[in-house]
Amino acid sequence: MAYASELSQTGILFRLGSMDTKRKAVVVGGGPAGLVAAGRLAAGGIETLLLEASSHLGGRAASERREGFVLNQGPHALYIGGPAMRELRAMGIELDWWQPASAASVFPRGGKPKRTLGGSAQLGRWFLGLQRTEPGELAGISTAEWLRQSLRSERARASAAALVRVTTFVADQESLSADVAATQLKIGLLPGVRYLRGGWQSLVDALAANAEASGAKLRTRAAVRALARGPEGWELALDGETLRADVLVVAAGGPDEFAKLLGEQAPAAPGPAAELSVLDLGLRRLPHRSRRFALGVDKPTYLSRHSPPDHRDGVLLSLASYVREPRAALEELADTVQPGWREQVILERFLPRMVAVSATPTPAAGGLGGRPEVDRGDGLYLAGDWVGPEGWLVDSAIASGAAAAAAALRSPLPAAA
Ligand SMILES: Cc1cc2nc3c(=O)[nH]c(=O)nc-3n(C[C@H](O)[C@H](O)[C@H](O)COP(=O)(O)OP(=O)(O)OC[C@H]3O[C@@H](n4cnc5c(N)ncnc54)[C@H](O)[C@@H]3O)c2cc1C
């Protein structure tokens, strides 16, 4: 009997390794990072089991359906030029998407929905220069300092800061290393982003299907309580059972989750988390059809239509503040951009505290290149949105998940301790 079905059907003690010359891997966490790692490990011939604590896969990338709308956990866009798309292509995964149009944009300033961003002439020249900039060269300074040094006009600086917020999800730009901002601006403005039909659940479902097709077993309601390196490999304590693995990939979310599992072996967070507040509004129709996207310039706010353009039964707007704010702050944004929205409401959902980035790399921590390494030695690998040198947001989760699997596939069987 295959070991994962043995586990899921009987829950008996499961022993990996000692009698079997074939390596066995366990991936902890069923978000995008864990799903990619599991799929790649299984495709590489390693017997692989993924354990997810909650009742469903996807982590922060999962979506839910309500009133005919698909709601992501806050506004989610996939960067066309990022490593996630590269890895999806490599796995043969195609997703159904649409690209948000920039024509229906407003840029709230002073409580008014302005049509232009402000400081456009200087900003345009700055963007041309940005195309020639190597982001890695900016790892040692903060984004705020970079903008002060490279943009003289205050209006252009405020606009650039707003564009950094929308592409990085980080409002605290004194802490954010400038290589992150440059990386995201370069791919965020051109080639831009895609919104997914079926929400990000379609990405989660595709990654899960890919992992299963490669032979990985995916198990939900399987919280790992503790990890330890034992004589026969890694030991994983779950409720009422112990599992063993030669290859262990921890893809459990952010630094706090890693610390709970790995204790002193968990790397320190390279900087603070970036949290935001989200208000989703399902409306019968938009009071102002030509305002489908808004980027706050003097406030850290965002609004975008997240239902597909051909959705028949209403319009879903996702509003966010890139700092934690009360619901009233987001209603104020809706009043500025879509006055009259209250008469059109089908559904409302307020999420006061969402972690969009689990750790923001600071200049002192060395920017993207200073984030924790994927390969920790001894058969232990890490993956997540704060791990490895490449990418940001889900780009980083997926790139590190793929890198963890690649490193495990390259490495020989670790010697017993
Ligand atoms: C509001 C919001 C907006 C976002 N917008 C974007 C966007 O526009 N573009 C973009 O690229 N990214 C975006 N993101 C980020 C993206 O969702 C994350 O980068 C991605 O989900 C991270 O994947 P992950 O697998 O590393 O972690 P997670 O998605 O957090 O998954 C970790 C999983 O591990 C499980 N787990 C934890 N502990 C254990 C344990 N002990 N045992 C078993 N399982 C465990 C958790 O239940 C969870 O399912 C956004 C995030 C938020 C919150």
The ligand as an ORCA input file, in Angstrom:
! r2SCAN-3c Opt
* xyz 0 1
  C      -4.071     40.466      1.144
  C      -3.028     39.787      0.331
  C      -2.793     40.178     -0.974
  C      -1.799     39.562     -1.740
  N      -1.624     39.946     -3.036
  C      -0.674     39.351     -3.791
  C      -0.474     39.741     -5.148
  O      -1.178     40.610     -5.681
  N       0.497     39.123     -5.864
  C       1.297     38.159     -5.305
  O       2.182     37.645     -6.005
  N       1.127     37.758     -4.032
  C       0.167     38.330     -3.263
  N      -0.012     37.953     -1.959
  C       0.940     37.022     -1.366
  C       0.671     35.557     -1.631
  O      -0.642     35.208     -1.246
  C       1.706     34.790     -0.803
  O       3.003     35.195     -1.225
  C       1.652     33.285     -0.944
  O       0.390     32.785     -0.598
  C       2.701     32.671     -0.034
  O       2.717     31.277     -0.236
  P       3.372     30.304      0.840
  O       3.098     28.944      0.379
  O       4.770     30.698      1.090
  O       2.611     30.619      2.225
  P       1.072     30.520      2.609
  O       0.215     30.865      1.461
  O       0.938     31.328      3.843
  O       0.850     28.969      2.935
  C       1.422     28.368      4.086
  C       0.606     27.135      4.417
  O       1.258     26.391      5.453
  C       0.269     25.888      6.332
  N       0.885     25.602      7.635
  C       1.391     26.484      8.534
  N       1.875     25.844      9.610
  C       1.699     24.508      9.374
  C       1.984     23.339     10.141
  N       2.582     23.413     11.332
  N       1.642     22.135      9.609
  C       1.053     22.042      8.389
  N       0.743     23.129      7.635
  C       1.067     24.360      8.126
  C      -0.751     27.012      6.401
  O      -2.029     26.531      6.866
  C      -0.792     27.464      4.952
  O      -1.764     26.792      4.194
  C      -1.002     38.543     -1.169
  C      -1.248     38.122      0.150
  C      -2.250     38.736      0.889
  C      -2.504     38.279      2.293
*
